[in-house]
């Protein structure tokens, strides 16, 4: 936990070339011009828009090269760790072990410009002696420290994160006039360097990857809509159907019309989406059985499906495959799609974006199973309609319902309706979320990660808690060790229902239906 201690803007006078800074607390420093800093007798260079961390109880001597007026931006803070927790006491102690080394500099190449602007904003907002610990200021402090520490991480780790952000941006904006220079600027690189980095990390050039995404989206539209080629071209970022047709045949090997009217696939390998296929009455011939790709709840229905859990894709070489369905996050795995394309045609689908029922409908259209998709959706809605009537006698009109996942570091994740069967609660059963979950998760369609000390602000009357196997088997003992959870268990207005992470990791089609049964059983037995 961080706590803001002090901020200052120091005006370094025009004719004064040196300045000494004594740090009482851990401190972040930025300067308006390039500056030399002496730390323990060693001179370092701090450029404009860079930031340096200074440990508590240190003296830093600064020198500037010219006589201009310079501003120093200084933020001092304290870091604490929770050392004792019981029903009556939370004890935090000062703990600097996780802070960077004294003199660590986040350089222009790695530090987000946002970090510097936030630092200046934080310093500019506060007058010494007033509300140093206001929640907004501490929020800004945490974001600055996060960006600073990210900038200090090993090069490869930073590059991986940036490339994931770049690919995610392309997945969201492929239909726009997107170019390499624009994306490079957004990611904080010059275009030439970004181009080389993209090729190294992704295994494709930026232009080839963008073309790949657009063609993959065109495949999906060809199979799932009656849109004309010109309409599809505009949907995927091209100006006309003729250009799309030429690129499509170049990449796929057949024309768009040939692709649209080929026989519907039946022998399907599914990387994800197995629950959707089962809802349509289709059993994939192979799939990875990791719990984040196939829920154990549908293992029985997948009897006879080859398990690819160990990435034994060589098994596929001997199989007669019509289609391989993959999620778009495989764009992050260099060479993976190309390897699979050597075995069979592949189709890349959106991941964790669609309404759970809409995902079944989409796959139904693609596979020529629209009637089966409609039948399953009506079946699901029939279950929820019946359940809503029963729940009127269990859940009072003023009561709220939420779903919370507990991680090993005690972070609590509150998911939107694309994950962990939250869809069942709010879309299926039409239950009411706590106000802050409604505002901060559902309305903005985003996941939320919180610490236990503010859990009560998001707590519902009926709380489904997603737990790892060891927490589930020892429920509620491990949760009761933490004050926030202990208080909730002792509150007679709240009911807490444990569910297994492995069962709820996926929530596709038939999996969602089985999860609904588990959730309803817990509510009915309340």
N, C-alpha and C positions, 0 to 999 in steps of 0.2 A: 504494500500500500504506500502511495506517495502522498506527501502533504507539502503544499506550497509554504515556504517560510519567508521569502522576501523577493522583491524584484527591484530593478533600478535601471534607469537610462543615465549613463555617466557621460557628460559632455567633456571630452578630452580637449583641453584648451589648445588654441592655435600654436602658441609658442612653446608648449610643453611637449617634449618628445618622449618622455618616459612616464609610465604610470604603474603603481604597485597595487595589487589586489590581494587582500587577505580573505580567505574563505573560511567562514565559520561553519558552513554547511556544504554538502555536495552542491556543485554549481555548474550551470551551463553558461557559456559565454560566446557571443557572436560580435563581430566588429564590422563597421561600415567600410573599412578599407583593409588591404593586406597589412598584417602586423606581425612582428616578431615577438615571441613569448619565451621567457626563460623560466624553466621549471627545474628546481633542484640542480641548477648549474648547467642544464642542457637547453640549447636554443631550438625552438620549433617555429615554423612559419604557419600562420593562420591567414588564409586568403579570404577575400570578401565572399560572403554567402557560405562560409564554412562555420562549423561549430566545434567547440572544444569542451571536454568535461574536466573539471577540476575537483579533486577530492577535498573533503573537509579538513580544516586546519592547515592549509597550505598557503604559500606566498607565491604569487606569479608576478613577474616583472615584464611589462609590455613596452615595446619600442615601435614608433612609427617612422616612416622614411621621410616624411615631409612635414611642413608646418601647418597643414590644414586642420580645421576643427573636425573631430571624429566622434562618433557616438558609439559607446559600448553598451550592449544589451546583456543584462545579467539576470539570471533566474536562479535562486537558491531554493533548495527543497530538502525534505527529509524522507528517508525510506524506512518502513517498518515491516516486520514479519510477525505473524500471529504465533505466539509461543505457548499460550494456554487458553483453553476454552472449556467452560462448564456452564451450568444452567444460570449462574449469576454473574459470570465474569468473562470478558474477552480481554486478554492481555497481549498487547503488542509491544515489541521492543525494537529499538533502532537496529537496523541490519543493513550493512553496506556490502555484504559479500557478493550480491548479484549485480552490483553496479560496475560500470566499465573501469578499466585501469586509468589511473591519474594521467592526464595529458592525452587521452584518446581524442583524435580529431576525425570527425565525419567530413569527408572531402566533398568538393563540388561534384565530382563524378558519381558519388553514391548517395549523397544527402538530398532528399526531396526539397525543392525550393519551398514547399509548403511548410516544412519544419521551421525555416528561418522566418517566414512571414508570421507563423503562429507565435513564435518566440517574441517577435516585435509587438504583435497584438496583445499578448499576455502582459508584457511589460507596460505597454501603453494604457491598458485598461485599469491598472491598479494604482492608487495613491498610497504611498507608504503610511502605515498606521490605520488603514481602513480594513475592509473585509478580505483579508488575505486568503481565507479558507473557504470562500464561497464555492459552491459546487461547479459553476461554470469554469472558474479559474483552475480548479483541480482537474477538471475534464481536459482543458487545454494542455495542462502540464503533462498529463498521462499520454496524450497523443504526441506531444513533442518528444517525450522520452522514448516512446515506441518507435517513432521515425528515426530518432538518433541511433538507437540500438540496432535497428534494422540496417542502417547505413554502415555499421561496424562489422556486420556479419561477413563470413567468408564470401569471396567473390562468387563462387558457383551457386551458393544458396540464394544470394541476391538475384543473380541472373535467372535462376529457375523461377523465382517468384515473379519477376518482371515478365518473363515469357508467358507464364500462365495468365497474367493480367492482359497481355497483348492478345493472346488467343481468345480469351473470354470477350474482349472488346470486338474482335472480328466476328465472333459468333453472334453478337448482338447487333452489329452494324454492317453486315455483309451486303445489305440491300442499298446502302448509301454510296456516295461517291468517295470511297475510301482509298487512300494512297499511302505509300510507304513513308513519305515525309511527314504527313499528318500524324500517323501512328507513332513514328519515331519521336516526334515532339511531345506527344502525350506521355510517352514512357520515359522521357528525359534524356534522349540520345540524339546525336547527330545522325542524319539519314544513312550515311555510308557505313558507320560503325554498327548501327542497328541492323542494317541489311546483312552484314557479315555474321553478326551475333544470331540473328534469326535463322540463317542457313545452318549454322553450327548446332544450334539447340534443337531445331524442329526437323532438320533433315530436308527441308524444302525452302526455296526462296519465298520471300513475302508474296510476290505476285503469283507464284505457282500455288501457294497455300490458299490465297484468297480465291483463286480460280477453282481450286478443289472444293472449298466450302460452298461456293456458289453452285457448282455442278451437283454436289451432294444435295443441296436444298432443291435444286431443279428436279432431281430424281424423286424426291419426296412429293413435290407438287404434282408431277406427272402421274404418280400412282395414286394420289389421294384426292385429286380435284379434277374437274372438267375444264379448267382454265386453258385458254389458248396459249400458244407458244409465246406470243408477244406479251401476254399478261404475266406469264411465268417469268419471262426475261426481266420485266420491270420489278417483279417481286424479289428477284435475286441480285439486282444491281446492274443489269445490262440494259442497253438502250433499246434493243430490238430482238425479235425472235430469230432472225437470220444469223446474227452474230452468236447467239446462244446455241443454235443448232450446229454451227461449225465447231465451236468449242466442245460441245457435248459429244459429238462423234469422235473428235480428237482424243478425248479423255476416256470415254466409255466404250467406244468401238462400234456403237450402233447409233442410229439417228434417234432423236427424241420420240418420234412416233413409233418406231420399232420397239423402243424400250417400254413405252406406255402399254402396248397391246401384246406384249409377250405373255405366255401362260403364267398364271398365278403360282407363286412358289408354295410348296408344301413341306419340303424337307429343309428345315430351318435350323441354323445354329444361332443361339441367342446369347450375346454378352449383355446381360440385363434383359428386362422385359419378359422373362419367362412367365411371370404371373399374368401378364397381359395376354400372352399366347394361350395359356390354359383357359382363361376366361372366354376365349374364342373357340375353344375345343381343339386347339392345336398343341400337340406336345413337341417341344423342340427335340431334335435328335442329339444335340450336345449343348452343354452350358457349363460355365464355371460354378461350382457349388459353394463358393465362399459366401458367408452370410450377408455381405454387402452387395452381392449380385443375385443370390437366390435365397429366399427365406426358408429356414427349416420347416416352416408351416406347410410348404407345398412339396416337400421331398417325396411324400408318398405318391402324389400325382405325377412326379417325374421319374418314377420307377422305370428303368430301361433307358433313360437319357444318359448319355455318356458325360461323366464328370470331367471338366477341363480345369479343375481347381489349381492344379500344379502348372498351369500354362502349357500343358502338353498338346500344343496345337499340331504337333506332328501326327496325332491321331486322326486329324481331319483330312490328311492327305489321302487316306484310303477310303474316304466316305463320299457318297454321291450327295452333293449339297446343292440346293437350289438358291439359297440366299443366306447370308450372314448379316444379322442385325446387330449394330453396335451403337453405343452412346457417343455423343460428340466429345466427351472428355478423352476419348482415345486419340484425338488430335494432339494431345499432350505427350503421346508415346511415340517417339520417332521410329519410323519403319514398321510399326504395328499394322497400320491399315494396308500398307503396300504388301506386307507378308500375307495378310488374310486375303487380299485381292487375287493373289496367285492361286488360291484354292477355290474361290467362288465369288460371284458378285456380292458386293456389300452395300448396305444401306445405313447411312448415319442418321440417327434420330435425335431430336432434342432431349436433353436430360434435366430432370427436376425443374421443368418450366411449365408444363401443361397441367391443367386440371386433371385429377386422376381418372375421371370418367372420359374426358376428352382424349386422353392418351390411348385408352382402349379403342375408342371410336376411330382415331387416326390409324392405328395399326390394323383395325378391321377393314378400313377403306383400302389400305395398301395391299392387303392380302385377299381382297375380294370377299371378306366376311362381314359385310355391313349388317346383315340380318342377325348374325350371331352376336355382334357387338351391341346392337340395339336390344336384343333379348337379355344379354347379361346386365346391361345398364338398368333395364326395367326391373330385373330380378333384384339388383342391389337396392334400387330405390324402393321397391316393395318391402324389403327387410327394414330399411330405415324408417319408412312411413309407419309400419307396425310398431317399431321400437319407440318412435316419438310419442305415440299414444300411451304406451306403458310407462315411459319415463316421466310423464306428467304427474304421476303419483309418487315419484321418487325424488325428483329434482324440483325444488320450489322455483317459482318464477323469478325470484330475486337472486337465486344462487348461480354461481359461475363455475366453469369447467376449464381446466388447462392441462397441458402436457409438458413435462419438464424432463430433460435428460441430464443425469449427473455424471460428470467425467471424473477421472481418477484424481485430478488436481482440484476437485471440488467446484470447478466451473459448472454453471448450470446453463444448458442450452434450451432455448425456447424456439421451436421450429415453426416455419410457416406451413401452409397446407400441402406443400409438395413432399414433406418428409415425415417419417415416423408415424404414419396413420393419423396425423392431426386432421387430415381431410375428413375422417369419419366424424370427428367431434363437431366441427363447424359447418361443413358443407353437407354432410350426410344427415346428422342428427339435429342440426340447427341449434346447437347449444350455445350458451352465452359465454364469451371469454371475459376475463378480468379486463377492466378498462385500459390498463397500460399495455396489455398484450394486444388488444384491439388496435390501439393507436400506434404502437412501436413495432409490431410484427405483421399483423394481418393487413392493415391499411396500406403499409408501405411494401408489403410482400417481401419481407426480408427476415432472415434468422436473427436471433438476439442472443448474446452471450453475457451473462451477469455473474457477479460474485454472490456468495451466500448471504452477506450482510445486508443485501437489499432484496432478498427473495420475497420477504413479506409484502413488498410493494407490488409484486406480480402474482402472488399466491391466489388460488381459486378455492372455492368451497369443496370442489371435487378435483383432486389432483392425481393424474396418471404420471407415474415416475418411471422413466426408462432407465434400467440398471444393467450393468455388466453382470456376468454370471456370478461372480463372488459376492457382489453386493446383493444380488437377488436372493441367493441362497442364505445369506445372513440378514435378510430384511426382518425388522427395521434397525437392527443393532448398530450397523456402521453409520447409518444416517443419524441416529440418536446421539452420536458422539459430537455432533455439530449443533451449536446453539440454535441456529436458524431453523433447522429441521426439528429439533426437540420442541421448540415453541409451537411449531405447526402441529406436531403430533398431539400436543397437550391442549390444543384449541378444539373445543367440542363442536365448532361450526365447520370443521374441515374433515374430509375423508381422503385418505391417501392410498392409492392402488398401485402396487408394483407390477411392472411388465418387463419382459426380457429384451435387452437390446438386440440380440441375435434374431429374435422373432420379428422385431419391428424395424430392422435396418432398412429393408426394402418395403415398399407399399404399392406394388403394382398389381392391378387386376384381382385375380383370385386371392393373392396374398392380402390385399386390402379387405376383402370379404371375410377372410378367416380372422384377421385382426379385429374387425368389427364384432365378431362373435365373442372374442376374448374380452373386449372392452364392455360390451353389454352385459356379459355374465358378471363382471365385477360390479357394475352399477346395480344390476338386479339383486345381487346378494348383499348390497349395502345395508 
